[in-house]
Amino acid sequence: NGYAGVDFNSDNLTVEAMRTACERMRADGVAGFLPTVITDEIDTMSARLARLVEICRSDSLTREMVWGLHIEGPFISAEPGYVGAHPASAVRPANKPDMASLLEAADGLTRIVTLAPEHDDEMCVTRYLADQGIVIAAGHCDPSMDQLRAAIDAGLSMFTHLGNGCPAQLHRHDNIVQRVLSLHEHLWISFIADGAHVPFPALGNYLRTAGVERCVIVTDAISAAGLGPGRYTLGQQTVEIGDDLVPWSSDRSHFVGSATTMPSMADNLRYAL
């Protein structure tokens, strides 16, 4: 979502800012990354995707480090908890015309699309993306087992940051975490390994259950990543980051992405395994 003070969802993103983020990531040991464009109105998301494409084509370092784009939303759940920090007002059911508009704006750079299977009627968008070789991830969602299986049959192959993008209080047995883990042989499962989004004992359990060879660590980094503790503005939101580097919404009701770097998350795995 961003890095080193640069918000990849900014309507005023510049080549210079993107290069700064890339330079900082490279200095922090990152070889490549997927900028994530999150839920908003379709025209707004399309413009942001097109701007990222334009910057990639005009700057050699950005082109080298951006390995593709991740479209997260707007086809997710608008239910409290599941919607996370995404604007619920812009969430909508999955549909091919809107998806086609986003893909056109991304001009061949789309690598992953995160959506809610329960809001993809007959899995038509999932099949549409699979036919184009794009990775489909479930996330910010609460599909039933039957819906998850149908999505997998249609091409779903990943889950975005399991254990997050869901309410803090869940049914103790029948919940999205348990459903996804039960299907781990069919899915790549990503986790945010900062110790806050998923506490290390739970992360260790998840990694062992799914098998580390099927797990992916993601930063879910926001623009404040790498800047340290402070009070920051992210889009229309105020984000507060303490000494533990955990970004909270101003009312402390939910996390707003992560401010932990990838090398730190990789190092954190020793506490989980």
C-alpha positions in Angstrom: 0.0 0.0 0.0 3.0 2.3 0.5 6.4 2.8 2.0 8.8 5.4 3.4 6.1 8.1 3.4 4.9 7.3 -0.1 1.2 6.2 -0.5 0.7 4.1 -3.6 -3.0 5.0 -3.5 -2.3 8.7 -3.7 -4.0 10.6 -6.5 -0.9 12.7 -6.7 1.8 10.0 -6.9 4.9 11.1 -8.6 7.8 9.4 -10.3 10.2 10.9 -7.7 8.1 9.6 -4.8 7.8 6.1 -6.2 11.5 6.0 -6.8 12.2 7.1 -3.2 10.0 4.2 -2.0 11.8 1.8 -4.2 15.2 3.0 -3.1 14.2 2.6 0.6 12.9 -0.9 0.0 16.0 -1.9 -1.9 18.1 -0.5 1.0 15.9 -2.6 3.4 16.7 -5.8 1.4 13.6 -6.0 -0.8 14.2 -7.2 -4.4 10.6 -6.7 -5.7 7.1 -5.9 -4.7 3.5 -5.6 -5.8 2.0 -2.2 -5.2 -1.6 -2.7 -3.9 -4.5 -0.5 -5.0 -7.4 -0.8 -2.5 -11.1 -0.3 -2.6 -12.5 2.9 -4.0 -14.8 4.0 -6.8 -13.9 2.2 -10.1 -12.8 5.4 -11.9 -10.6 6.3 -9.0 -9.0 2.9 -8.8 -8.5 2.8 -12.5 -6.8 6.2 -12.5 -4.4 5.0 -9.7 -3.6 1.8 -11.5 -2.9 3.7 -14.8 -0.6 6.1 -12.9 1.4 3.2 -11.5 1.7 1.8 -14.9 2.9 5.1 -16.3 5.5 5.5 -13.6 6.8 2.0 -14.1 7.3 2.8 -17.8 9.1 6.0 -17.1 11.5 5.0 -14.3 13.9 2.1 -14.7 14.3 1.4 -10.9 10.5 1.3 -10.4 10.1 -0.9 -13.5 12.8 -3.3 -12.1 11.3 -3.5 -8.6 7.5 -3.5 -9.4 6.8 -7.1 -10.3 3.1 -6.5 -10.9 0.1 -5.0 -9.3 -2.3 -6.3 -6.6 -5.9 -5.1 -6.9 -7.5 -5.6 -3.4 -11.2 -4.7 -3.7 -13.7 -3.3 -4.4 -15.3 -6.8 -4.6 -15.0 -7.7 -0.9 -17.4 -7.9 2.0 -18.8 -4.6 3.3 -19.7 -6.3 6.7 -18.1 -4.7 9.8 -14.8 -6.4 10.6 -14.5 -8.1 7.2 -14.2 -4.8 5.4 -11.2 -3.8 7.6 -9.9 -0.4 6.7 -11.5 -0.3 3.2 -14.2 2.2 2.7 -17.5 0.2 2.9 -19.3 2.8 0.8 -17.2 1.8 -2.3 -17.6 -2.0 -1.9 -19.6 -3.7 -4.6 -20.4 -7.2 -5.8 -18.0 -8.7 -8.3 -18.9 -8.1 -11.9 -17.0 -8.4 -15.2 -17.5 -4.9 -16.6 -15.9 -3.3 -13.5 -13.2 -5.9 -13.4 -12.5 -5.4 -17.1 -12.1 -1.7 -16.5 -9.6 -2.2 -13.7 -7.6 -4.7 -15.8 -7.5 -2.4 -18.7 -6.2 0.4 -16.6 -3.5 -1.9 -15.2 -2.5 -2.7 -18.8 -1.2 -6.3 -18.3 0.5 -5.7 -14.9 -2.2 -7.2 -12.7 -0.8 -10.2 -10.9 -3.2 -10.7 -8.0 -6.9 -9.8 -7.4 -8.3 -10.1 -3.9 -12.1 -10.6 -3.7 -14.9 -12.1 -1.7 -16.1 -15.4 -3.2 -19.5 -15.1 -1.6 -20.0 -11.9 -3.6 -18.9 -13.3 -7.0 -22.2 -14.7 -8.5 -21.5 -18.1 -10.0 -17.8 -17.3 -9.6 -18.0 -15.6 -13.0 -15.2 -13.0 -12.1 -13.0 -15.7 -10.6 -13.3 -17.7 -13.9 -12.7 -14.6 -15.9 -9.5 -13.8 -14.1 -8.3 -17.4 -14.1 -8.7 -17.6 -17.9 -6.2 -14.7 -18.1 -3.6 -16.3 -15.8 -4.2 -13.8 -12.9 -3.9 -15.1 -9.4 -7.3 -14.9 -7.6 -7.1 -14.5 -3.8 -10.0 -14.6 -1.3 -9.8 -11.9 1.4 -11.8 -9.5 3.5 -14.6 -12.1 3.1 -16.7 -14.8 4.9 -17.6 -17.5 2.4 -19.1 -20.8 3.4 -17.2 -24.0 2.8 -19.3 -24.7 -0.2 -18.5 -21.2 -1.6 -14.8 -21.7 -1.0 -14.8 -25.0 -2.7 -16.7 -23.6 -5.7 -14.2 -20.7 -5.9 -11.3 -23.1 -5.8 -12.9 -25.2 -8.6 -13.2 -21.9 -10.6 -9.6 -20.9 -10.1 -9.1 -19.4 -6.6 -5.6 -20.3 -5.4 -4.7 -17.9 -2.6 -6.0 -16.3 0.6 -5.0 -12.7 1.5 -3.6 -12.1 5.0 -5.5 -14.9 6.9 -6.4 -13.9 10.4 -7.1 -10.3 9.4 -9.7 -8.7 7.3 -12.2 -10.3 9.7 -13.9 -9.4 13.0 -11.9 -9.6 16.2 -14.7 -11.8 17.6 -15.6 -14.9 15.6 -17.5 -18.2 16.1 -15.1 -20.4 18.0 -15.2 -23.2 15.4 -17.1 -22.2 12.3 -15.1 -19.2 11.1 -13.1 -18.1 8.0 -9.7 -19.0 9.6 -10.7 -22.6 10.2 -12.4 -23.0 6.8 -9.3 -21.8 5.0 -6.9 -23.9 7.0 -9.0 -27.0 6.3 -8.4 -26.3 2.5 -4.7 -25.6 2.8 -3.8 -28.2 0.2 -5.5 -26.1 -2.4 -4.5 -22.6 -1.4 -1.4 -20.4 -0.9 -2.1 -18.7 2.4 -0.5 -15.3 3.2 0.0 -13.9 6.7 1.1 -10.5 8.1 4.1 -11.5 10.4 4.4 -8.4 12.6 3.3 -10.2 15.8 0.3 -7.9 16.2 -2.0 -8.8 13.2 -1.4 -12.5 14.1 0.3 -13.1 17.5 3.3 -15.4 17.2 1.8 -18.4 18.9 -1.2 -18.3 16.6 1.0 -17.7 13.6 3.1 -20.7 14.5 0.0 -22.9 14.7 -1.2 -21.6 11.3 2.1 -22.1 9.6 2.5 -25.7 10.9 -1.1 -26.5 10.0 -0.9 -25.2 6.5 2.7 -26.2 5.9 5.4 -23.5 5.5 5.8 -24.5 1.9 2.2 -23.3 1.2 2.6 -20.0 3.2 3.5 -16.5 2.1 4.6 -13.6 4.3 3.2 -10.2 3.3 3.8 -6.8 4.8 0.5 -5.1 4.1 2.7 -2.1 4.5 1.3 1.4 4.5 3.0 4.7 3.7 4.2 5.0 7.3 6.3 1.8 7.0 9.9 2.5 7.8 9.1 5.9 9.4 8.9 4.8 13.0 6.4 5.9 15.7 4.1 8.9 15.1 0.8 10.2 13.9 0.2 10.0 10.1 -2.5 10.6 7.5 -3.4 7.8 5.2 -6.0 8.9 2.7 -8.8 10.2 4.7 -7.7 8.4 7.9 -5.5 9.4 10.8 -3.2 6.6 11.8 -1.4 6.3 15.1 1.8 4.2 15.4 3.4 3.5 18.8 6.8 2.0 19.7 5.5 -1.4 18.7 5.1 -0.1 15.1 1.5 -1.2 15.0 -0.7 1.2 13.0 -4.1 1.8 14.7 -7.1 3.8 13.5 -7.7 7.0 15.5 -10.4 5.3 17.6 -8.2 2.2 18.0 -11.0 0.0 16.7 -8.8 -1.8 14.1 -5.4 -2.0 12.6 -4.7 0.1 9.4 -2.1 -2.0 7.6 1.3 -2.6 8.9 4.4 -0.4 9.4 6.9 -3.3 9.8 9.4 -4.0 7.1 9.8 -7.3 5.3 13.2 -8.1 6.8 11.8 -7.6 10.2 8.9 -9.9 9.4 11.2 -12.5 8.1 13.2 -12.3 11.3 10.0 -12.6 13.3 9.4 -16.1 12.0 11.9 -17.4 14.5 9.4 -16.5 17.2 6.6 -18.3 15.5 8.4 -21.5 14.5 
